[in-house]
């Protein structure tokens, strides 16, 4: 996959979170089939917990990538003279409009 969609990949550390979410969904379905309110609540809570932990981890990875890119860009801009830096920043601003 490309770097742009790297956050959609499941890594080894994420398998536990996916397993908790999947088990929660299974318990939720069993609870619905049997009519057990306890199993439905337990399944929903497990599915929500697994999903929440996975999303939290992916957002942390995303923030690390953003911080790394910011540091790289800032160091590259610091190497330029003030006029060149202004030209680069102006070109970026124009391209964002």
C-alpha positions as a Markdown table, in Angstrom:
| # | Residue | x | y | z |
|---|---|---|---|---|
| 1 | Unk | 0.0 | 0.0 | 0.0 |
| 2 | Unk | 1.1 | 3.6 | -0.5 |
| 3 | Unk | 2.2 | 5.7 | 2.4 |
| 4 | Unk | -1.0 | 7.7 | 2.2 |
| 5 | Unk | -3.1 | 4.7 | 3.2 |
| 6 | Unk | -0.6 | 3.2 | 5.7 |
| 7 | Unk | -2.9 | 3.9 | 8.6 |
| 8 | Unk | -5.5 | 1.4 | 7.2 |
| 9 | Unk | -3.0 | -1.6 | 7.6 |
| 10 | Unk | -3.3 | -3.8 | 10.7 |
| 11 | Unk | 0.0 | -4.3 | 12.5 |
| 12 | Unk | 0.9 | -7.0 | 14.9 |
| 13 | Unk | 0.3 | -4.8 | 17.9 |
| 14 | Unk | -3.2 | -4.0 | 16.7 |
| 15 | Unk | -4.3 | -7.6 | 16.5 |
| 16 | Unk | -5.3 | -7.6 | 20.2 |
| 17 | Unk | -7.5 | -4.5 | 19.7 |
| 18 | Unk | -9.1 | -6.0 | 16.6 |
| 19 | Unk | -9.7 | -9.3 | 18.5 |
| 20 | Unk | -11.4 | -7.5 | 21.4 |
| 21 | Unk | -13.6 | -5.6 | 19.0 |
| 22 | Unk | -14.5 | -8.8 | 17.0 |
| 23 | Unk | -15.2 | -10.8 | 20.2 |
| 24 | Unk | -17.4 | -8.0 | 21.4 |
| 25 | Unk | -19.4 | -8.0 | 18.1 |
| 26 | Unk | -19.8 | -11.8 | 18.4 |
| 27 | Unk | -21.0 | -11.5 | 22.0 |
| 28 | Unk | -23.4 | -8.7 | 20.9 |
| 29 | Unk | -24.8 | -10.9 | 18.1 |
| 30 | Unk | -25.2 | -13.8 | 20.5 |
| 31 | Unk | -26.9 | -11.5 | 23.0 |
| 32 | Unk | -29.4 | -10.3 | 20.4 |
| 33 | Unk | -30.1 | -13.9 | 19.2 |
| 34 | Unk | -30.7 | -15.1 | 22.8 |
| 35 | Unk | -32.4 | -12.0 | 24.0 |
| 36 | Unk | -29.9 | -11.5 | 26.8 |
| 37 | Unk | -29.6 | -7.9 | 27.8 |
| 38 | Unk | -26.3 | -8.7 | 29.8 |
| 39 | Unk | -24.6 | -10.2 | 26.7 |
| 40 | Unk | -25.8 | -7.3 | 24.5 |
| 41 | Unk | -24.3 | -4.8 | 26.9 |
| 42 | Unk | -21.1 | -6.8 | 27.4 |
| 43 | Unk | -20.7 | -7.2 | 23.6 |
| 44 | Unk | -21.3 | -3.5 | 22.9 |
| 45 | Unk | -18.9 | -2.5 | 25.6 |
| 46 | Unk | -16.2 | -4.8 | 24.3 |
| 47 | Unk | -16.7 | -3.8 | 20.7 |
| 48 | Unk | -16.5 | -0.1 | 21.7 |
| 49 | Unk | -13.4 | -0.6 | 23.8 |
| 50 | Unk | -11.6 | -2.5 | 21.1 |
| 51 | Unk | -12.5 | 0.1 | 18.5 |
| 52 | Unk | -11.6 | 3.0 | 20.7 |
| 53 | Unk | -8.2 | 1.5 | 21.5 |
| 54 | Unk | -7.5 | 0.9 | 17.9 |
| 55 | Unk | -8.5 | 4.4 | 16.8 |
| 56 | Unk | -6.5 | 5.9 | 19.7 |
| 57 | Unk | -3.4 | 4.0 | 18.6 |
| 58 | Unk | -3.8 | 5.0 | 14.9 |
| 59 | Unk | -4.3 | 8.7 | 15.8 |
| 60 | Unk | -1.1 | 8.6 | 17.9 |
| 61 | Unk | 0.8 | 7.1 | 15.0 |
| 62 | Unk | -0.7 | 9.8 | 12.7 |
| 63 | Unk | 0.4 | 12.6 | 15.1 |
| 64 | Unk | 3.9 | 11.2 | 15.3 |
| 65 | Unk | 4.1 | 11.3 | 11.5 |
| 66 | Unk | 2.8 | 14.8 | 11.4 |
| 67 | Unk | 5.3 | 16.0 | 14.0 |
| 68 | Unk | 8.2 | 14.3 | 12.1 |
| 69 | Unk | 7.1 | 16.0 | 8.9 |
| 70 | Unk | 6.9 | 19.4 | 10.6 |
| 71 | Unk | 10.4 | 19.0 | 12.0 |
| 72 | Unk | 11.8 | 18.0 | 8.6 |
| 73 | Unk | 10.1 | 20.9 | 6.8 |
| 74 | Unk | 11.2 | 23.4 | 9.5 |
| 75 | Unk | 14.8 | 22.3 | 9.3 |
| 76 | Unk | 14.7 | 22.5 | 5.5 |
| 77 | Unk | 13.2 | 26.0 | 5.7 |
| 78 | Unk | 15.8 | 27.1 | 8.3 |
| 79 | Unk | 18.6 | 26.2 | 5.8 |
| 80 | Unk | 17.2 | 28.7 | 3.3 |
| 81 | Unk | 18.0 | 32.4 | 3.2 |
| 82 | Unk | 15.1 | 34.7 | 4.2 |
| 83 | Unk | 14.1 | 35.6 | 0.6 |
| 84 | Unk | 14.0 | 32.0 | -0.5 |
| 85 | Unk | 12.1 | 31.0 | 2.6 |
| 86 | Unk | 9.5 | 33.8 | 1.9 |
| 87 | Unk | 9.2 | 32.6 | -1.7 |
| 88 | Unk | 8.6 | 29.0 | -0.6 |
| 89 | Unk | 6.0 | 30.0 | 2.0 |
| 90 | Unk | 4.2 | 32.2 | -0.5 |
| 91 | Unk | 4.1 | 29.4 | -3.0 |
| 92 | Unk | 2.7 | 27.0 | -0.4 |
| 93 | Unk | 0.1 | 29.6 | 0.6 |
| 94 | Unk | -0.9 | 30.1 | -3.0 |
| 95 | Unk | -1.2 | 26.4 | -3.6 |
| 96 | Unk | -3.6 | 26.1 | -0.6 |
| 97 | Unk | -6.0 | 28.6 | -2.0 |
